Amino acid sequence: MPEVKKIYLFSGLGADERIFHKLHLPGFTLTHIKYIMPEPRERLDQYAARLLTQITSPEPVLIGLSFGGMVAVEMAKHITPRKVILIASAKTKNEIPYYYRLAGKIRLHKILTSGILRGTNPFTNWLFDARCAEEKKLLRDIIAGTDPAFLKWAVDQVVCWENCTPTPDLVHIHGTRDKILPARFVRCDISVKNGGHFMTLNEANEMNRILTDILREEPTASSLTAPQ
Protein backbone atom coordinates (compact mmCIF):
# COMPACT_ATOMS: atom_id res chain seq x y z
CA MET A 1 0.00 0.00 0.00
CA PRO A 2 1.51 3.39 -0.98
CA GLU A 3 2.46 5.76 1.80
CA VAL A 4 -0.08 8.47 2.52
CA LYS A 5 1.61 11.83 2.22
CA LYS A 6 0.55 14.14 5.02
CA ILE A 7 0.53 17.90 5.23
CA TYR A 8 0.07 19.61 8.58
CA LEU A 9 -1.43 23.10 8.45
CA PHE A 10 -0.68 25.76 11.07
CA SER A 11 -3.10 28.68 11.06
CA GLY A 12 -2.36 32.25 12.15
CA LEU A 13 -3.13 34.18 15.32
CA GLY A 14 -6.83 33.50 14.93
CA ALA A 15 -6.23 29.74 15.21
CA ASP A 16 -8.98 28.98 12.70
CA GLU A 17 -8.62 26.31 10.02
CA ARG A 18 -11.16 28.03 7.70
CA ILE A 19 -8.34 30.20 6.38
CA PHE A 20 -7.16 27.10 4.47
CA HIS A 21 -10.51 25.86 3.17
CA LYS A 22 -9.76 26.80 -0.46
CA LEU A 23 -6.50 24.82 -0.61
CA HIS A 24 -6.73 21.73 -2.83
CA LEU A 25 -3.59 19.60 -2.97
CA PRO A 26 -4.33 16.24 -4.66
CA GLY A 27 -2.30 13.31 -3.38
CA PHE A 28 -1.96 14.71 0.14
CA THR A 29 -3.94 14.32 3.33
CA LEU A 30 -4.41 17.68 5.06
CA THR A 31 -4.40 17.80 8.86
CA HIS A 32 -5.05 21.00 10.79
CA ILE A 33 -2.93 21.46 13.90
CA LYS A 34 -5.16 22.29 16.85
CA TYR A 35 -3.70 25.02 19.02
CA ILE A 36 -3.82 24.44 22.76
CA MET A 37 -3.71 26.97 25.58
CA PRO A 38 -0.16 28.03 26.47
CA GLU A 39 1.31 27.40 29.89
CA PRO A 40 2.19 30.42 32.07
CA ARG A 41 5.34 32.16 30.73
CA GLU A 42 5.70 29.52 28.01
CA ARG A 43 7.98 30.38 25.07
CA LEU A 44 7.06 29.62 21.47
CA ASP A 45 9.71 26.88 21.17
CA GLN A 46 8.33 25.15 24.26
CA TYR A 47 4.79 25.50 22.97
CA ALA A 48 5.71 24.01 19.58
CA ALA A 49 7.26 21.01 21.33
CA ARG A 50 3.96 20.33 23.11
CA LEU A 51 2.15 20.26 19.75
CA LEU A 52 4.36 17.42 18.52
CA THR A 53 1.87 14.81 19.72
CA GLN A 54 -0.34 15.82 16.77
CA ILE A 55 2.34 14.87 14.22
CA THR A 56 2.07 11.19 13.28
CA SER A 57 3.93 11.11 9.96
CA PRO A 58 7.69 10.36 10.03
CA GLU A 59 8.38 12.82 7.19
CA PRO A 60 5.66 15.45 7.37
CA VAL A 61 5.20 18.57 5.29
CA LEU A 62 4.53 21.59 7.49
CA ILE A 63 2.65 24.58 6.05
CA GLY A 64 2.38 27.60 8.33
CA LEU A 65 0.50 30.83 7.72
CA SER A 66 1.65 34.00 9.52
CA PHE A 67 2.05 33.13 13.24
CA GLY A 68 1.59 29.48 12.24
CA GLY A 69 4.75 29.70 10.14
CA MET A 70 6.72 30.67 13.22
CA VAL A 71 5.23 27.71 15.10
CA ALA A 72 6.22 25.43 12.20
CA VAL A 73 9.78 26.79 12.27
CA GLU A 74 10.06 26.02 15.97
CA MET A 75 8.53 22.56 15.53
CA ALA A 76 11.03 21.75 12.76
CA LYS A 77 13.80 21.95 15.37
CA HIS A 78 12.38 18.83 17.04
CA ILE A 79 11.62 16.65 13.98
CA THR A 80 12.86 16.18 10.43
CA PRO A 81 10.09 17.40 8.14
CA ARG A 82 10.18 16.63 4.44
CA LYS A 83 9.57 20.30 3.81
CA VAL A 84 8.51 23.45 5.65
CA ILE A 85 6.44 25.99 3.71
CA LEU A 86 5.80 29.46 5.10
CA ILE A 87 3.01 31.67 3.80
CA ALA A 88 2.95 35.37 4.77
CA SER A 89 5.24 34.65 7.70
CA ALA A 90 8.82 35.08 8.95
CA LYS A 91 11.76 32.67 9.13
CA THR A 92 13.72 34.43 11.87
CA LYS A 93 13.35 37.40 14.19
CA ASN A 94 15.17 39.53 11.62
CA GLU A 95 12.12 39.32 9.35
CA ILE A 96 9.81 40.67 12.02
CA PRO A 97 9.38 44.43 11.30
CA TYR A 98 11.58 46.57 13.53
CA TYR A 99 8.59 48.47 14.93
CA TYR A 100 7.06 45.22 16.23
CA ARG A 101 10.37 44.24 17.83
CA LEU A 102 10.71 47.70 19.35
CA ALA A 103 7.21 47.40 20.79
CA GLY A 104 8.27 44.07 22.26
CA LYS A 105 11.38 45.52 23.87
CA ILE A 106 9.52 48.34 25.59
CA ARG A 107 6.48 46.10 26.25
CA LEU A 108 4.22 48.53 24.41
CA HIS A 109 2.04 45.69 23.15
CA LYS A 110 1.09 44.85 26.74
CA ILE A 111 -1.24 47.84 26.88
CA LEU A 112 -3.43 46.42 24.12
CA THR A 113 -6.80 45.40 25.50
CA SER A 114 -8.71 42.34 24.38
CA GLY A 115 -11.28 44.64 22.79
CA ILE A 116 -8.64 46.29 20.59
CA LEU A 117 -7.05 42.99 19.63
CA ARG A 118 -10.38 41.37 18.79
CA GLY A 119 -12.07 44.28 17.05
CA THR A 120 -12.76 44.43 13.32
CA ASN A 121 -13.39 47.56 11.28
CA PRO A 122 -12.48 48.95 7.84
CA PHE A 123 -8.87 49.35 8.99
CA THR A 124 -8.48 45.70 10.02
CA ASN A 125 -10.13 44.59 6.77
CA TRP A 126 -7.54 46.66 4.90
CA LEU A 127 -4.71 45.41 7.09
CA PHE A 128 -5.56 41.73 6.54
CA ASP A 129 -6.53 42.31 2.90
CA ALA A 130 -10.06 41.02 3.39
CA ARG A 131 -11.55 42.13 0.09
CA CYS A 132 -15.12 40.89 -0.23
CA ALA A 133 -18.08 40.54 2.12
CA GLU A 134 -17.39 36.83 2.62
CA GLU A 135 -13.77 37.44 3.61
CA LYS A 136 -14.68 40.33 5.92
CA LYS A 137 -17.24 38.16 7.69
CA LEU A 138 -14.75 35.31 8.02
CA LEU A 139 -12.14 37.67 9.46
CA ARG A 140 -14.70 39.01 11.93
CA ASP A 141 -15.74 35.49 12.94
CA ILE A 142 -12.14 34.29 13.33
CA ILE A 143 -11.13 37.20 15.53
CA ALA A 144 -14.32 37.08 17.60
CA GLY A 145 -13.92 33.35 18.16
CA THR A 146 -10.29 33.52 19.31
CA ASP A 147 -9.59 33.13 23.01
CA PRO A 148 -8.34 36.56 24.19
CA ALA A 149 -5.71 34.99 26.49
CA PHE A 150 -4.29 32.96 23.59
CA LEU A 151 -4.33 36.00 21.32
CA LYS A 152 -2.41 38.18 23.79
CA TRP A 153 0.13 35.41 24.38
CA ALA A 154 0.60 34.88 20.64
CA VAL A 155 1.12 38.60 19.97
CA ASP A 156 3.76 38.61 22.72
CA GLN A 157 5.53 35.64 21.10
CA VAL A 158 5.62 37.37 17.71
CA VAL A 159 7.10 40.67 18.91
CA CYS A 160 9.57 38.96 21.27
CA TRP A 161 10.58 36.04 18.99
CA GLU A 162 14.28 35.25 19.29
CA ASN A 163 14.80 32.62 16.60
CA CYS A 164 17.92 33.12 14.48
CA THR A 165 18.31 29.52 13.28
CA PRO A 166 17.77 28.85 9.55
CA THR A 167 15.35 26.00 8.83
CA PRO A 168 16.45 23.31 6.34
CA ASP A 169 14.19 22.49 3.37
CA LEU A 170 12.13 25.63 3.78
CA VAL A 171 10.25 27.54 1.08
CA HIS A 172 8.90 31.00 1.90
CA ILE A 173 5.93 32.42 -0.05
CA HIS A 174 5.06 36.07 0.49
CA GLY A 175 2.68 38.57 -1.05
CA THR A 176 3.82 41.93 -2.39
CA ARG A 177 0.84 43.67 -0.70
CA ASP A 178 1.20 42.12 2.75
CA LYS A 179 0.62 44.94 5.25
CA ILE A 180 1.07 42.98 8.48
CA LEU A 181 4.47 41.56 7.53
CA PRO A 182 5.53 43.82 4.65
CA ALA A 183 7.52 42.14 1.88
CA ARG A 184 10.42 44.59 2.24
CA PHE A 185 11.36 42.99 5.57
CA VAL A 186 11.56 39.39 4.33
CA ARG A 187 13.65 37.42 1.87
CA CYS A 188 11.13 35.09 0.29
CA ASP A 189 11.62 32.38 -2.31
CA ILE A 190 8.35 33.04 -4.13
CA SER A 191 6.68 36.42 -4.42
CA VAL A 192 2.95 36.62 -5.16
CA LYS A 193 2.05 39.83 -6.94
CA ASN A 194 -0.74 41.69 -5.14
CA GLY A 195 -0.94 38.97 -2.50
CA GLY A 196 -1.80 40.03 1.04
CA HIS A 197 -2.20 38.34 4.40
CA PHE A 198 -5.42 36.59 3.27
CA MET A 199 -3.98 35.19 0.03
CA THR A 200 -4.87 31.59 0.89
CA LEU A 201 -8.42 32.82 0.29
CA ASN A 202 -8.35 35.63 -2.26
CA GLU A 203 -5.41 34.26 -4.27
CA ALA A 204 -6.39 30.61 -3.78
CA ASN A 205 -5.89 29.50 -7.39
CA GLU A 206 -2.39 30.94 -7.46
CA MET A 207 -1.56 29.46 -4.06
CA ASN A 208 -2.75 26.02 -5.16
CA ARG A 209 -0.58 26.24 -8.26
CA ILE A 210 2.50 27.31 -6.31
CA LEU A 211 2.04 24.73 -3.57
CA THR A 212 1.49 21.95 -6.12
CA ASP A 213 4.78 22.89 -7.78
CA ILE A 214 6.62 22.94 -4.45
CA LEU A 215 5.26 19.54 -3.47
CA ARG A 216 6.51 17.76 -6.58
CA GLU A 217 9.11 15.08 -5.94
CA GLU A 218 12.27 17.09 -6.67
CA PRO A 219 11.38 20.79 -6.31
CA THR A 220 13.92 23.56 -6.11
CA ALA A 221 12.95 26.99 -4.83
CA SER A 222 14.88 28.71 -7.63
CA SER A 223 12.69 27.00 -10.25
CA LEU A 224 9.44 28.20 -8.70
CA THR A 225 8.08 31.54 -9.79
CA ALA A 226 4.76 33.27 -9.57
CA PRO A 227 3.60 35.02 -12.74
CA GLN A 228 4.08 38.77 -12.71
matplotlib code that plots the C-alpha trace (Angstrom):
import matplotlib.pyplot as plt

x = [0.0, 1.5, 2.5, -0.1, 1.6, 0.6, 0.5, 0.1, -1.4, -0.7, -3.1, -2.4, -3.1, -6.8, -6.2, -9.0, -8.6, -11.2, -8.3, -7.2, -10.5, -9.8, -6.5, -6.7, -3.6, -4.3, -2.3, -2.0, -3.9, -4.4, -4.4, -5.0, -2.9, -5.2, -3.7, -3.8, -3.7, -0.2, 1.3, 2.2, 5.3, 5.7, 8.0, 7.1, 9.7, 8.3, 4.8, 5.7, 7.3, 4.0, 2.1, 4.4, 1.9, -0.3, 2.3, 2.1, 3.9, 7.7, 8.4, 5.7, 5.2, 4.5, 2.7, 2.4, 0.5, 1.6, 2.0, 1.6, 4.7, 6.7, 5.2, 6.2, 9.8, 10.1, 8.5, 11.0, 13.8, 12.4, 11.6, 12.9, 10.1, 10.2, 9.6, 8.5, 6.4, 5.8, 3.0, 3.0, 5.2, 8.8, 11.8, 13.7, 13.3, 15.2, 12.1, 9.8, 9.4, 11.6, 8.6, 7.1, 10.4, 10.7, 7.2, 8.3, 11.4, 9.5, 6.5, 4.2, 2.0, 1.1, -1.2, -3.4, -6.8, -8.7, -11.3, -8.6, -7.1, -10.4, -12.1, -12.8, -13.4, -12.5, -8.9, -8.5, -10.1, -7.5, -4.7, -5.6, -6.5, -10.1, -11.5, -15.1, -18.1, -17.4, -13.8, -14.7, -17.2, -14.7, -12.1, -14.7, -15.7, -12.1, -11.1, -14.3, -13.9, -10.3, -9.6, -8.3, -5.7, -4.3, -4.3, -2.4, 0.1, 0.6, 1.1, 3.8, 5.5, 5.6, 7.1, 9.6, 10.6, 14.3, 14.8, 17.9, 18.3, 17.8, 15.3, 16.4, 14.2, 12.1, 10.2, 8.9, 5.9, 5.1, 2.7, 3.8, 0.8, 1.2, 0.6, 1.1, 4.5, 5.5, 7.5, 10.4, 11.4, 11.6, 13.6, 11.1, 11.6, 8.4, 6.7, 3.0, 2.0, -0.7, -0.9, -1.8, -2.2, -5.4, -4.0, -4.9, -8.4, -8.3, -5.4, -6.4, -5.9, -2.4, -1.6, -2.8, -0.6, 2.5, 2.0, 1.5, 4.8, 6.6, 5.3, 6.5, 9.1, 12.3, 11.4, 13.9, 13.0, 14.9, 12.7, 9.4, 8.1, 4.8, 3.6, 4.1]
y = [0.0, 3.4, 5.8, 8.5, 11.8, 14.1, 17.9, 19.6, 23.1, 25.8, 28.7, 32.3, 34.2, 33.5, 29.7, 29.0, 26.3, 28.0, 30.2, 27.1, 25.9, 26.8, 24.8, 21.7, 19.6, 16.2, 13.3, 14.7, 14.3, 17.7, 17.8, 21.0, 21.5, 22.3, 25.0, 24.4, 27.0, 28.0, 27.4, 30.4, 32.2, 29.5, 30.4, 29.6, 26.9, 25.1, 25.5, 24.0, 21.0, 20.3, 20.3, 17.4, 14.8, 15.8, 14.9, 11.2, 11.1, 10.4, 12.8, 15.5, 18.6, 21.6, 24.6, 27.6, 30.8, 34.0, 33.1, 29.5, 29.7, 30.7, 27.7, 25.4, 26.8, 26.0, 22.6, 21.7, 21.9, 18.8, 16.7, 16.2, 17.4, 16.6, 20.3, 23.5, 26.0, 29.5, 31.7, 35.4, 34.7, 35.1, 32.7, 34.4, 37.4, 39.5, 39.3, 40.7, 44.4, 46.6, 48.5, 45.2, 44.2, 47.7, 47.4, 44.1, 45.5, 48.3, 46.1, 48.5, 45.7, 44.8, 47.8, 46.4, 45.4, 42.3, 44.6, 46.3, 43.0, 41.4, 44.3, 44.4, 47.6, 49.0, 49.3, 45.7, 44.6, 46.7, 45.4, 41.7, 42.3, 41.0, 42.1, 40.9, 40.5, 36.8, 37.4, 40.3, 38.2, 35.3, 37.7, 39.0, 35.5, 34.3, 37.2, 37.1, 33.4, 33.5, 33.1, 36.6, 35.0, 33.0, 36.0, 38.2, 35.4, 34.9, 38.6, 38.6, 35.6, 37.4, 40.7, 39.0, 36.0, 35.2, 32.6, 33.1, 29.5, 28.8, 26.0, 23.3, 22.5, 25.6, 27.5, 31.0, 32.4, 36.1, 38.6, 41.9, 43.7, 42.1, 44.9, 43.0, 41.6, 43.8, 42.1, 44.6, 43.0, 39.4, 37.4, 35.1, 32.4, 33.0, 36.4, 36.6, 39.8, 41.7, 39.0, 40.0, 38.3, 36.6, 35.2, 31.6, 32.8, 35.6, 34.3, 30.6, 29.5, 30.9, 29.5, 26.0, 26.2, 27.3, 24.7, 21.9, 22.9, 22.9, 19.5, 17.8, 15.1, 17.1, 20.8, 23.6, 27.0, 28.7, 27.0, 28.2, 31.5, 33.3, 35.0, 38.8]
z = [0.0, -1.0, 1.8, 2.5, 2.2, 5.0, 5.2, 8.6, 8.4, 11.1, 11.1, 12.1, 15.3, 14.9, 15.2, 12.7, 10.0, 7.7, 6.4, 4.5, 3.2, -0.5, -0.6, -2.8, -3.0, -4.7, -3.4, 0.1, 3.3, 5.1, 8.9, 10.8, 13.9, 16.9, 19.0, 22.8, 25.6, 26.5, 29.9, 32.1, 30.7, 28.0, 25.1, 21.5, 21.2, 24.3, 23.0, 19.6, 21.3, 23.1, 19.8, 18.5, 19.7, 16.8, 14.2, 13.3, 10.0, 10.0, 7.2, 7.4, 5.3, 7.5, 6.1, 8.3, 7.7, 9.5, 13.2, 12.2, 10.1, 13.2, 15.1, 12.2, 12.3, 16.0, 15.5, 12.8, 15.4, 17.0, 14.0, 10.4, 8.1, 4.4, 3.8, 5.7, 3.7, 5.1, 3.8, 4.8, 7.7, 8.9, 9.1, 11.9, 14.2, 11.6, 9.3, 12.0, 11.3, 13.5, 14.9, 16.2, 17.8, 19.3, 20.8, 22.3, 23.9, 25.6, 26.3, 24.4, 23.2, 26.7, 26.9, 24.1, 25.5, 24.4, 22.8, 20.6, 19.6, 18.8, 17.0, 13.3, 11.3, 7.8, 9.0, 10.0, 6.8, 4.9, 7.1, 6.5, 2.9, 3.4, 0.1, -0.2, 2.1, 2.6, 3.6, 5.9, 7.7, 8.0, 9.5, 11.9, 12.9, 13.3, 15.5, 17.6, 18.2, 19.3, 23.0, 24.2, 26.5, 23.6, 21.3, 23.8, 24.4, 20.6, 20.0, 22.7, 21.1, 17.7, 18.9, 21.3, 19.0, 19.3, 16.6, 14.5, 13.3, 9.5, 8.8, 6.3, 3.4, 3.8, 1.1, 1.9, -0.1, 0.5, -1.1, -2.4, -0.7, 2.7, 5.2, 8.5, 7.5, 4.6, 1.9, 2.2, 5.6, 4.3, 1.9, 0.3, -2.3, -4.1, -4.4, -5.2, -6.9, -5.1, -2.5, 1.0, 4.4, 3.3, 0.0, 0.9, 0.3, -2.3, -4.3, -3.8, -7.4, -7.5, -4.1, -5.2, -8.3, -6.3, -3.6, -6.1, -7.8, -4.5, -3.5, -6.6, -5.9, -6.7, -6.3, -6.1, -4.8, -7.6, -10.2, -8.7, -9.8, -9.6, -12.7, -12.7]

ax = plt.figure().add_subplot(projection="3d")
ax.plot(x, y, z, "-o")
ax.set_aspect("equal")
plt.show()
